[in-house]
Amino acid sequence: MVGGKRDADGAGDECFWTSSESPTDEQLARESQAALVWLWDGRQARVEERVERVSDEENDRHWADREGKRQLVAFHQSQPVESREELVALLEATPDDPPRPPFWVGYRVVPERFEYVREGGGWTRRRLQP
């Protein structure tokens, strides 16, 4: 999984992008579920949700703004290469501003369950769920 951001239509859902050729995408296609977890200062927030693919138009908007395009086009996510020299050659053969490859797709996460946990004294936890 690569990169997360708010969606462009202002709905407030989180979106992330990945390769449709990756194990992540295969699992999402089967399950259509994901969980996001944030940890900080003895606290944890977890959101469980369903996921749905974003439109090609939204994928194109995301691609236009993102950094590291050459690397994403040159290096297929989750696919090994023989050597560093091969990686360098792949990158050198990729234009500076490549068009979005068809394998680069986004998912919108639509929250269904929220959980907030705060550390307490003596191995206790305070758990809040709506």
Secondary structure as a PSIPRED ss2 file (coil, helix, strand):
# PSIPRED VFORMAT (PSIPRED V4.0)

   1 M C   1.000  0.000  0.000
   2 V E   0.000  0.000  1.000
   3 G E   0.000  0.000  1.000
   4 G E   0.000  0.000  1.000
   5 K E   0.000  0.000  1.000
   6 R E   0.000  0.000  1.000
   7 D C   1.000  0.000  0.000
   8 A C   1.000  0.000  0.000
   9 D C   1.000  0.000  0.000
  10 G C   1.000  0.000  0.000
  11 A C   1.000  0.000  0.000
  12 G C   1.000  0.000  0.000
  13 D C   1.000  0.000  0.000
  14 E E   0.000  0.000  1.000
  15 C E   0.000  0.000  1.000
  16 F E   0.000  0.000  1.000
  17 W E   0.000  0.000  1.000
  18 T E   0.000  0.000  1.000
  19 S E   0.000  0.000  1.000
  20 S C   1.000  0.000  0.000
  21 E C   1.000  0.000  0.000
  22 S C   1.000  0.000  0.000
  23 P H   0.000  1.000  0.000
  24 T H   0.000  1.000  0.000
  25 D H   0.000  1.000  0.000
  26 E H   0.000  1.000  0.000
  27 Q H   0.000  1.000  0.000
  28 L H   0.000  1.000  0.000
  29 A H   0.000  1.000  0.000
  30 R H   0.000  1.000  0.000
  31 E H   0.000  1.000  0.000
  32 S C   1.000  0.000  0.000
  33 Q E   0.000  0.000  1.000
  34 A E   0.000  0.000  1.000
  35 A E   0.000  0.000  1.000
  36 L E   0.000  0.000  1.000
  37 V E   0.000  0.000  1.000
  38 W E   0.000  0.000  1.000
  39 L E   0.000  0.000  1.000
  40 W E   0.000  0.000  1.000
  41 D C   1.000  0.000  0.000
  42 G C   1.000  0.000  0.000
  43 R E   0.000  0.000  1.000
  44 Q E   0.000  0.000  1.000
  45 A E   0.000  0.000  1.000
  46 R E   0.000  0.000  1.000
  47 V E   0.000  0.000  1.000
  48 E E   0.000  0.000  1.000
  49 E E   0.000  0.000  1.000
  50 R E   0.000  0.000  1.000
  51 V E   0.000  0.000  1.000
  52 E E   0.000  0.000  1.000
  53 R E   0.000  0.000  1.000
  54 V C   1.000  0.000  0.000
  55 S C   1.000  0.000  0.000
  56 D H   0.000  1.000  0.000
  57 E H   0.000  1.000  0.000
  58 E H   0.000  1.000  0.000
  59 N H   0.000  1.000  0.000
  60 D H   0.000  1.000  0.000
  61 R H   0.000  1.000  0.000
  62 H H   0.000  1.000  0.000
  63 W H   0.000  1.000  0.000
  64 A H   0.000  1.000  0.000
  65 D H   0.000  1.000  0.000
  66 R C   1.000  0.000  0.000
  67 E C   1.000  0.000  0.000
  68 G C   1.000  0.000  0.000
  69 K H   0.000  1.000  0.000
  70 R H   0.000  1.000  0.000
  71 Q H   0.000  1.000  0.000
  72 L H   0.000  1.000  0.000
  73 V H   0.000  1.000  0.000
  74 A H   0.000  1.000  0.000
  75 F C   1.000  0.000  0.000
  76 H C   1.000  0.000  0.000
  77 Q C   1.000  0.000  0.000
  78 S C   1.000  0.000  0.000
  79 Q C   1.000  0.000  0.000
  80 P C   1.000  0.000  0.000
  81 V C   1.000  0.000  0.000
  82 E C   1.000  0.000  0.000
  83 S C   1.000  0.000  0.000
  84 R H   0.000  1.000  0.000
  85 E H   0.000  1.000  0.000
  86 E H   0.000  1.000  0.000
  87 L H   0.000  1.000  0.000
  88 V H   0.000  1.000  0.000
  89 A H   0.000  1.000  0.000
  90 L H   0.000  1.000  0.000
  91 L H   0.000  1.000  0.000
  92 E H   0.000  1.000  0.000
  93 A C   1.000  0.000  0.000
  94 T C   1.000  0.000  0.000
  95 P C   1.000  0.000  0.000
  96 D C   1.000  0.000  0.000
  97 D C   1.000  0.000  0.000
  98 P C   1.000  0.000  0.000
  99 P C   1.000  0.000  0.000
 100 R C   1.000  0.000  0.000
 101 P C   1.000  0.000  0.000
 102 P C   1.000  0.000  0.000
 103 F C   1.000  0.000  0.000
 104 W E   0.000  0.000  1.000
 105 V E   0.000  0.000  1.000
 106 G E   0.000  0.000  1.000
 107 Y E   0.000  0.000  1.000
 108 R E   0.000  0.000  1.000
 109 V E   0.000  0.000  1.000
 110 V E   0.000  0.000  1.000
 111 P E   0.000  0.000  1.000
 112 E E   0.000  0.000  1.000
 113 R E   0.000  0.000  1.000
 114 F E   0.000  0.000  1.000
 115 E E   0.000  0.000  1.000
 116 Y E   0.000  0.000  1.000
 117 V E   0.000  0.000  1.000
 118 R E   0.000  0.000  1.000
 119 E E   0.000  0.000  1.000
 120 G C   1.000  0.000  0.000
 121 G C   1.000  0.000  0.000
 122 G C   1.000  0.000  0.000
 123 W C   1.000  0.000  0.000
 124 T C   1.000  0.000  0.000
 125 R E   0.000  0.000  1.000
 126 R E   0.000  0.000  1.000
 127 R E   0.000  0.000  1.000
 128 L E   0.000  0.000  1.000
 129 Q C   1.000  0.000  0.000
 130 P C   1.000  0.000  0.000
